[in-house]
Amino acid sequence: MTLVTCFKTMDFQSIEFYFSSCAKEGVEEAVKEVEMGITLADDTFIFGHYFGECGGERCIEIFKIEDGKVYEDTADLYPDGTANNFTWSLLSDEKFQLVKNFPSFFPDELLDDSFAVIGQPDAGDWGGYIIGKIDNEELRIWLIDTIDSNIPEYLHTFNDMIAFTTSLL
C-alpha cells in the first residue's frame, strides 16, 4: 500500500494518529495531496486554453494526459495557476491517441523560466493558454499569452501546437 493510498482510506483528522501504519517517507507531500485532493503521476501533462470574456462551454478547455489516458476538466473554472480547481473526466482512448505525443513537444526552456505567467494572458480578452508539467516531483503550471509579440520566441510554435491539440478534443 502506498502512502497516498493509505492516507486516502482515512479521514484527514486520523492521518496523524495512523502514521505508524504507513511508510514515513513522503509524509508531508502525501498530507498535502490529501488536503488538496490531488494525486498526480510523474507523466502528468496539463494543457488547454481559457477566455474570461466568453460565453459557452468552449471558453475554457483544459485537458490532462496522465498514465496513458486523457482527461477533460469539467469544472471549466478560470485557471488560478494551481491544480486546485480542476475536476477531471476520462475521455476515450480514441481521443488519447490523437494527443498522446503532444507532451514530447514541451519546450525545455520553459522549465528555466522563473515566471508562472508569461506575457499578459487574457489581458485584452484574447485568451490564454495553460500548461502544467511535473518538474522535480512538483507540478508547475504556466499561464501563457496567446499573442506572439508578448512571449519569448521559443514559445511561438508551441502556442500554435497548444491551440491545434486542444481543438482535436
C-alpha positions as CSV (number, residue, x, y, z in Angstrom):
1,M,0.0,0.0,0.0
2,T,1.4,3.4,-1.0
3,L,1.5,6.2,1.5
4,V,-1.0,8.3,-0.5
5,T,-3.3,5.2,-0.9
6,C,-3.1,4.7,2.9
7,F,-4.0,8.3,3.6
8,K,-6.9,8.3,1.2
9,T,-8.5,5.5,3.2
10,M,-8.6,7.6,6.3
11,D,-10.3,10.9,7.2
12,F,-7.9,13.8,7.5
13,Q,-8.1,14.1,11.3
14,S,-7.0,10.4,11.6
15,I,-3.9,10.8,9.5
16,E,-1.5,11.9,12.3
17,F,-2.7,9.1,14.6
18,Y,-2.2,6.4,11.9
19,F,1.3,7.4,10.7
20,S,2.6,4.2,12.1
21,S,0.5,2.2,9.7
22,C,2.0,4.0,6.6
23,A,5.6,4.3,5.4
24,K,7.0,7.5,6.8
25,E,8.7,8.6,3.6
26,G,7.0,11.5,1.8
27,V,4.5,12.1,4.7
28,E,4.5,15.8,4.1
29,E,3.8,15.5,0.4
30,A,1.0,12.9,0.9
31,V,-0.7,15.1,3.6
32,K,-0.6,18.0,1.1
33,E,-2.2,15.8,-1.6
34,V,-4.9,14.6,0.7
35,E,-5.7,18.2,1.8
36,M,-5.9,19.3,-1.8
37,G,-7.5,16.2,-3.2
38,I,-4.7,15.9,-5.7
39,T,-2.7,12.9,-6.8
40,L,-0.5,13.3,-9.9
41,A,1.6,10.8,-11.8
42,D,5.1,11.6,-12.9
43,D,3.9,11.9,-16.5
44,T,1.1,14.4,-15.8
45,F,0.8,17.0,-18.5
46,I,-2.0,19.7,-18.5
47,F,-2.8,21.9,-21.4
48,G,-5.6,24.0,-22.9
49,H,-7.0,27.4,-23.4
50,Y,-9.2,29.8,-21.5
51,F,-11.1,33.0,-22.2
52,G,-12.5,35.3,-19.5
53,E,-14.9,37.4,-21.6
54,C,-16.7,34.5,-23.3
55,G,-19.9,32.6,-23.1
56,G,-20.4,28.9,-23.5
57,E,-18.8,25.5,-22.8
58,R,-15.8,26.0,-25.2
59,C,-14.5,29.1,-23.4
60,I,-12.4,27.1,-21.0
61,E,-11.0,23.8,-22.4
62,I,-8.3,22.2,-20.2
63,F,-7.1,18.6,-20.5
64,K,-4.7,16.3,-18.7
65,I,-2.6,13.5,-20.1
66,E,-1.6,11.0,-17.5
67,D,-0.8,7.3,-17.3
68,G,-1.8,6.6,-20.9
69,K,-5.1,8.4,-20.7
70,V,-6.5,11.8,-21.4
71,Y,-9.0,13.7,-19.2
72,E,-11.1,16.8,-19.7
73,D,-11.6,19.3,-16.9
74,T,-15.4,19.6,-16.5
75,A,-15.3,22.3,-13.8
76,D,-14.5,24.9,-16.5
77,L,-13.2,27.4,-14.0
78,Y,-10.9,30.2,-14.9
79,P,-7.3,28.9,-14.2
80,D,-5.8,30.2,-10.9
81,G,-2.3,28.9,-11.6
82,T,-2.8,25.9,-9.2
83,A,-4.2,22.4,-9.6
84,N,-6.9,23.2,-7.1
85,N,-9.8,24.0,-9.4
86,F,-9.9,21.0,-11.8
87,T,-12.5,18.2,-12.0
88,W,-11.2,15.5,-14.3
89,S,-13.4,13.3,-16.5
90,L,-11.9,10.4,-18.5
91,L,-12.1,10.7,-22.3
92,S,-12.0,7.9,-24.8
93,D,-8.8,6.0,-25.9
94,E,-9.5,7.3,-29.4
95,K,-9.1,10.9,-28.1
96,F,-5.9,9.9,-26.2
97,Q,-4.4,8.5,-29.4
98,L,-4.9,11.9,-31.0
99,V,-2.9,13.8,-28.4
100,K,-0.6,11.2,-26.8
101,N,2.6,12.6,-28.4
102,F,1.9,16.2,-27.5
103,P,3.9,16.3,-24.3
104,S,7.0,15.4,-26.2
105,F,6.9,18.9,-27.8
106,F,7.1,20.7,-24.5
107,P,9.9,23.3,-24.8
108,D,12.5,22.6,-22.1
109,E,13.3,26.3,-22.0
110,L,10.0,26.8,-20.2
111,L,11.4,24.9,-17.2
112,D,14.2,27.5,-16.9
113,D,11.6,30.3,-16.8
114,S,11.0,31.5,-13.3
115,F,7.7,33.2,-14.1
116,A,4.4,31.3,-13.9
117,V,2.7,33.9,-16.0
118,I,4.3,34.7,-19.4
119,G,3.1,37.8,-21.2
120,Q,-0.3,39.1,-20.4
121,P,-2.7,36.1,-20.9
122,D,-6.3,37.2,-21.5
123,A,-5.5,40.8,-20.6
124,G,-7.3,42.1,-23.7
125,D,-9.9,39.4,-23.9
126,W,-7.7,37.4,-26.3
127,G,-7.4,34.4,-24.0
128,G,-4.6,32.5,-22.6
129,Y,-3.0,29.0,-22.7
130,I,-2.3,26.8,-19.7
131,I,0.4,24.3,-19.4
132,G,1.2,22.0,-16.5
133,K,4.1,19.6,-16.1
134,I,5.7,17.6,-13.3
135,D,9.2,19.0,-12.7
136,N,11.3,17.5,-9.8
137,E,8.2,15.8,-8.4
138,E,6.3,19.1,-8.3
139,L,3.5,20.3,-10.6
140,R,4.4,23.5,-12.3
141,I,1.7,25.5,-14.1
142,W,2.3,28.3,-16.6
143,L,-0.3,30.7,-17.9
144,I,0.8,31.9,-21.3
145,D,-0.3,34.8,-23.5
146,T,-1.7,33.9,-26.9
147,I,-0.1,36.9,-28.7
148,D,3.3,36.1,-30.1
149,S,4.7,39.6,-29.6
150,N,4.1,39.2,-25.8
151,I,6.0,36.0,-25.3
152,P,9.5,34.6,-26.0
153,E,10.1,33.3,-29.5
154,Y,10.7,29.7,-28.3
155,L,7.0,29.6,-27.3
156,H,5.6,30.7,-30.7
157,T,5.4,27.3,-32.3
158,F,4.4,25.6,-29.1
159,N,1.5,28.0,-28.6
160,D,0.3,27.0,-32.1
161,M,0.5,23.4,-31.1
162,I,-1.5,24.0,-27.9
163,A,-4.3,25.6,-30.0
164,F,-4.3,22.8,-32.5
165,T,-4.1,20.0,-30.0
166,T,-6.9,21.5,-27.9
167,S,-9.1,21.8,-31.0
168,L,-8.7,18.0,-31.6
169,L,-10.5,17.2,-28.4
